[in-house]
Amino acid sequence: MFLQVHFLTSYHASLLNRDDAGLAKRIRFGGAERLRVSSQAQKRRWTEWMRGQTTLPTALRSRHFFARELKRRLIEAGIDEEKTHNLIYHLAKNILTAAGGKEALDKETLAMKQPVLFGKPEADFFVKLLSEADKQGDEEEAKAFLDDRIKEAKNNFKALLQQSGIPDPFVGIEGALFGRFITSDILSRVDAPLHVAHAFTTHAIDTEVDFFTVVDDLLLEEETGAAHAGDMELGSGIFYGYVVTDVPLLMSNLTGCDRSRWREQDSSDARTLLDLLIQAITQVTPGAKLGATAPYARAEFVMLEVGQTQPRSLANAFLDPANLNLSGVHPMEESIAKVAEYLTSLENMYGDTGEKRFMSSVYSWTRDKEQVVPLKDAVESALDALFDAKGE
C-alpha cells in the first residue's frame, strides 16, 4: 500500500537550493533547463519542522554521538570521566564495523568517521547499559559485562531495548521515515519507506543575477564606495514535487512488526507522522537565503493517491514545458491542467489502476472523477483510506 503526494508550489525571486558554485541547482528535462530543489534539501527542512511538532522519539545524525551525547550524559550522572571514555570506546568499537580495514572511530575523540543516525531510544539504552557496566566494579569487570550484553544484542537488538524498558525501539521519526544505512554488528539497518523526488520547475528556467552591496556605517564623509559587493543568482517558478510512502514498511519501522502484518498494528503513530509529513510538504520552505529572499510559500495544488499499484511520478506531464505566457490562462492553472491531461492519458493507456485520489487546490481541476476539497479534509480522507481495517 502506497501513499503518493503530488504538489505544485510557486516561489517568487529566491535561491531555494545552491550548488557548489553558489548557483541555483538545475536540471535539463524535456529539452529545457529547469530550476531544481534536491530531495536532501527538502527532507532536511521537513525533518527540522516535524521535530518541533511531535512528542514521538526523534534521532541524532552525527559523527559525535558517543562523545557529545553519551559521554556528556554519563559524566553529568557522576561517572568518572576517564572510565566513561574507555567504556564508551569499548562499546562503540564492538558495535561499529570498520570499513576498508580502518578504525570506525577515533580513540581520543570518540568521533566516528561518518555521521550515523541514532534514535533517542537507542541513546537512552546505551546510557543505561553503560551505567550498569560502571556498577559492576573496575574497568575490566565493566568491559566484560558489556561484552556479554553486546553478544546477547547481536541476536535481537530491538528485543534487548524493549527488555531494558525502552518501549519505542525505532530509530526516531527520522529513521522510521528516511531509514538508516550503517555497517554494524548489532545496530539494525532501516530501509527508507519515504521516497522523495527532486522538485523541478514545470517550465523552462528563469533566473537573473542580483548584485548587492553592504554599506559601512562608520564610513568617513570623504570616503566613497561600498564596504562589500556581491552577487547571487535568483530564480522564480512553479515547482512540481513528488513523494511516495511505502506504508507497510513505515508501520514495520515504527512497531517492529513484519511488514506483512502491518494492518494488525496500532496505526496512530503512523497517522500522526503522515499527517505531519503532508503538512511539511505543503507548507515548509527549503531553507537557503531565507533572510535575503523570504521564500515562504504554500503549495497551491495537492493530489494524494492511495493504492497498491506500483507508484508512478507525474513528472512527464511537464516533459513539454508549461507555457506560462498563455493569454487569459493563469500560470498555475496551466501547470495543473497539464497534470490532469497527463493523468487522463495514462488512464487511457493502462485503464483504472485502482488508486483513490483526494484533491485540494486553489484553482480549478478539469477532471470530473475527483472532487476538490479543503486540504485538511483531503488528508483525513486519504489516511482513512490507508488505515481502514477493511482494506486489503
N, C-alpha and C positions, 0 to 999 in steps of 0.2 A: 504494500500500500504506500502510495506516494502523495505528498503534498507539493504541488508546484505553485510558485509565485511568479507572476509576470507583472512588471511595473514600468511606468513611464514617468520620469521626473524631469522638469525643466529647470535649468540653472542659468542665472544671469552671469555677467562677467566674473569669472572665477578661475582658480587654478586648483582643481579638485585633487589631482594626483600628479606628482612630478617624476621625471626620470632622473638618471644620474647626472644629466647636464642642466637640470633645473627647468626643463621644458615640460609642457603638458604631455602626459603619456598619450600615445595614439596607436591606431591600428588601421591597416588597409583592409577594407572589406567591400566586396562587390565593385571593385574598380575605383572606389573613392576612399580617401583618407578620413578617419573618424577620430574624435576625441575618445579617450578610454579611461576608465577607472578600474584598477586591478581588484581582484577578489580579496586580496590581502588587506587592501586599504578599507574596503567595505566592512570586512569581518572585524577588523580591529576596532573601528568606531562602534559597530553594533554591540560588540562584547563589552566595551567600556560602559556603554549606556545601560545594558542589561544588568550588569553587576550592581548598579545602584537601584534597580527596580525589583529585586527579588531577595528573599531570605534563603533560597536554596544555596547549598555549598558552592563556593567558587574555587578557582585554582590559581596557581602562580606559575608563570613560564619564565624561568631564569637560570643563568649559569651559577647563581649564588644561593640557591635554595638551602644547601646544607650549612653554609656559614651565616647567612643573614636571616634565616628563618629558624632552623633547628637550633643552631648554636646559641643564638640570641635568647631564645625561649628557655633553654636549659640553664644557661648562666643566670638568667633572671630568677629561675627557680631555686638557685643556690648551689648548683653542682659545680665542682672545681673546674676551672676553665681548661687547664691542660688535659685533664681526664676526659672532659667533654669533647675536646678537639680530637683526641686519639680514638675515642669510641665512635664518633661520627665518621671519621675516616675509615675505620674498620668496617662499619656498617655499609658505607657508601661504596667502597671498592668491591664489596661482595655482592651488591645488588646491581651495580652498573657493569655491563660488559664492555671491555675496552675494544675499540675499533682499530684495525690495522696494526695491532701489536702495541699501541700507545696506551699510556695510562688514561683512564676515563676521567680522572680529576686530579687536581694539583694537591699534593700532600700538605703544603704550607698554608695555602689559602682556602682549600676545600672547594675551589671553583671548578666546575665541570667544563669540559672542552666545548660542549654545545649546550644551548639552553634546552631545558627539559620541563615539561608540564607536570606539575604535581598538584593533586587535589587537596583542598583543605582537610578532608577526612584522612588522607594519607599523611599529611603533616602532623595531625593530631596523633595518629597511630605511632609514627616514628618517635615523637616526643615521649609518648607513654612508654614505648619499648625501651628507649634509651634510659629513661628514669628508672625503670625496673632493673635494667642491667646495672646501673650505678649502685643499686641496693644489694647486689649480690656479693660485694666485697671489694677486693682490689681490682686493678685494671685487667689482669689476666682472667680472673673469675668472671668479670663483666663481659669480656670478649667471648669466653666460652658460652655464656648464656646467649649472646647474640648469635653465635654460630648455630646453636640448636634451634633458635626461632627462625633464622633465615632458611635453614634446611627444611623446617616444617612449612614455611611460607611458599616454597617452590611448588608444593602440591596444589595449593589453592590460596592465593594471596587474599582474594576478596573474602573468603570464608574466615581467614585469620583476622581480618579487620573487624568483621561482624562479631566474632568471638571475643574480641577485645573491647566491645562496647561501642563500636563505630557503626551507627545504624544506616548511614548512607555511604556506601563504599565507592560510588562512582567518582571519576576524576573531575569533579566540579562541573558546572554548566558548560564550561569551555570544552572539557574533554568529551562530555556527553554529546555536544553538538559538532565539534570540529575534530574530534579524535585526538589520539596521541601515538606518535611513532617513536619507539625507543628500543635501543639494544640493551636488554636487561635480562637477568636470570629469573627474577620474580615479578617485576613490575609488568602489569598487563598492557599489551598493545591494544589501543582502542581505535577501531575503524570509524571514520567520519560519516555520519548519516546525512550531514548537511553539505550540499554541493553548490558552490556559488560561481556563477559565470562572471567574467569581466564585463562590466557595463560599457556601452558604447553609444555614440550619438546615432540617431535614426537617419541623419542627414550628413552631408559632407562637412568636413572640418571648417570651423570659422573662428580664427584666432587673430590677435594682434599683440604687438609688444607695447607694454606700458612702461614709460620712463618716469622715474620718480626721483625726488631729491630730499635731502634732510637738511634743515636749517639749523645753524649753530646759534643757540640763544645768547652766547657770550661774544658774538662777533663784534669787533670794533667798527665804528662808523666808516672808517677809511678802507676796511676790508670788504671784499665782494666775493660772490660765489657761494656755492653750497658746500656744506661740510661733507656731504656724501651724495653720490649719484648712482643710481642702479636701474635695473630693468627686470621685468618679469613678463612671461607670456600669459595672456588672459584669453579664455575662450568661453563661449556660451553655447547652449544647445539643449536638446531633448534627448535624454539618455534612456535606453532600454536596458532593464536589468532582469535577471532570471535566477531563481533559487529553487533547488529541489531538496526535499527532506525524505529520506527513507525512514518511514515511521516505525516499522518493526525493529529496525536497528537502533533507533533512538530509544525505544522502550527497553530494549536489551541493555543498552548502555546505562540507562537510569536505574533499572531494577536488578540487573544481573541475570535475568531470565534468558532462556533460549529464544531466539527471535521467532521461532515457530509458535511460541506460546504467548505472544505479546498481548493478545486480547484478553488473557486471563488476569492481567496485572492491573493495579490501580493506575489510571491514566491521568490523575490530577496534576502531577508534576510535568508530564509531557504537554498537557493542555496549557499550563502556565507558561512553559518555555516557548511553545509555538506562538502563543498569543503575543508574548513579549517580542519574539523574533519578527513577527509581521509588523508590529508597531515600530521596531527599529528600522526595518527595511523601508518603510513608507515615510518615516519622519526624521531619521538621523542622518546628518550630512557628513560626507567624507571630510577629514579634518585639516587639509592643507590650506594655509593662508587665511585662516578664519579672521584674524584681526584686520587684514588688509582688504578682504572682499566680502565678508559676511555672507557666505554662500548657503544660507539657510533656505531650504525649500522642502516641500512635501510632494509625494507622488500624487499625480492628478488622474492616474488610471491604474487600477489594480485588478488583476484577474487571478483568482485562486482556483486551482484544479485539484480534485481528489479522485484517485483511481488506482487501479492495479496495473494498468498498461505501462509499458516502458516509457519513461518520461521523454519529452522532446521539447527543445527550445523553439521559440517562435522568432528567433533572430533573423531567419531568412525572409521574414516579411519585409526586411529593410535591406535585402541584397541589392535591390534597386533603391537608391537613397530617396528618402522622402523629399518632396519639393515644398519648402516652407514659404514659397512666394506665390502660391496659387491664389488667384483673385477671389476674394469672398470666402476663403476657407481658413479657419483658424489653424495655425501650425500644429498644435497639439491634436486637434481633431483629425488632421491629415495622417498623423502617426497612428492614432487609434484606428482609423479606417483601414490602414494597411494591415494591422493585426487582425481585424475582423475578416478582411478579404483573404488573407493567407490561411486563417483557420478554416474558413469555408472551403478553400481549395484542398486542404489536407483531408477534410471530411469527404469531399467528392472522390478523392483517390482511395482512401483507406476505409471509409464508412465510419459509423459511430463506434469509437473505441472505448466508450463506457465512462469517460471522466464526467464527474459532476462539477459544474462551474458556478462560481459565485463572484459577481462583478460589483465593483464600486468605481465611479468615475465622476469627475467634474463635468465632463462633456458627454454627448450622446453616444450610444452604442448602436450600430446599424443592424445587428442581428436580432431576430425575434426569439431565438432559442434561449437567450439569457436575459435576465432582468437586472437592471442597475439598482442597487440598494446602498444605504449608508455603510461605510467600511466596517463599523462595529458589528452590524448585522451579518455582513458577508463573512467576517472572521468567525463569528459564533456558529453560523450555519456550516461552514467548512469543517470546523472542529467537531461539531456534532456528527457530520457525515463520516469523519475519520474514526471516531471512537464509539460510534453506535454499536452496542453489543450484538446487534443482529447482523452487522456487516460481515462480509466473507473474509 
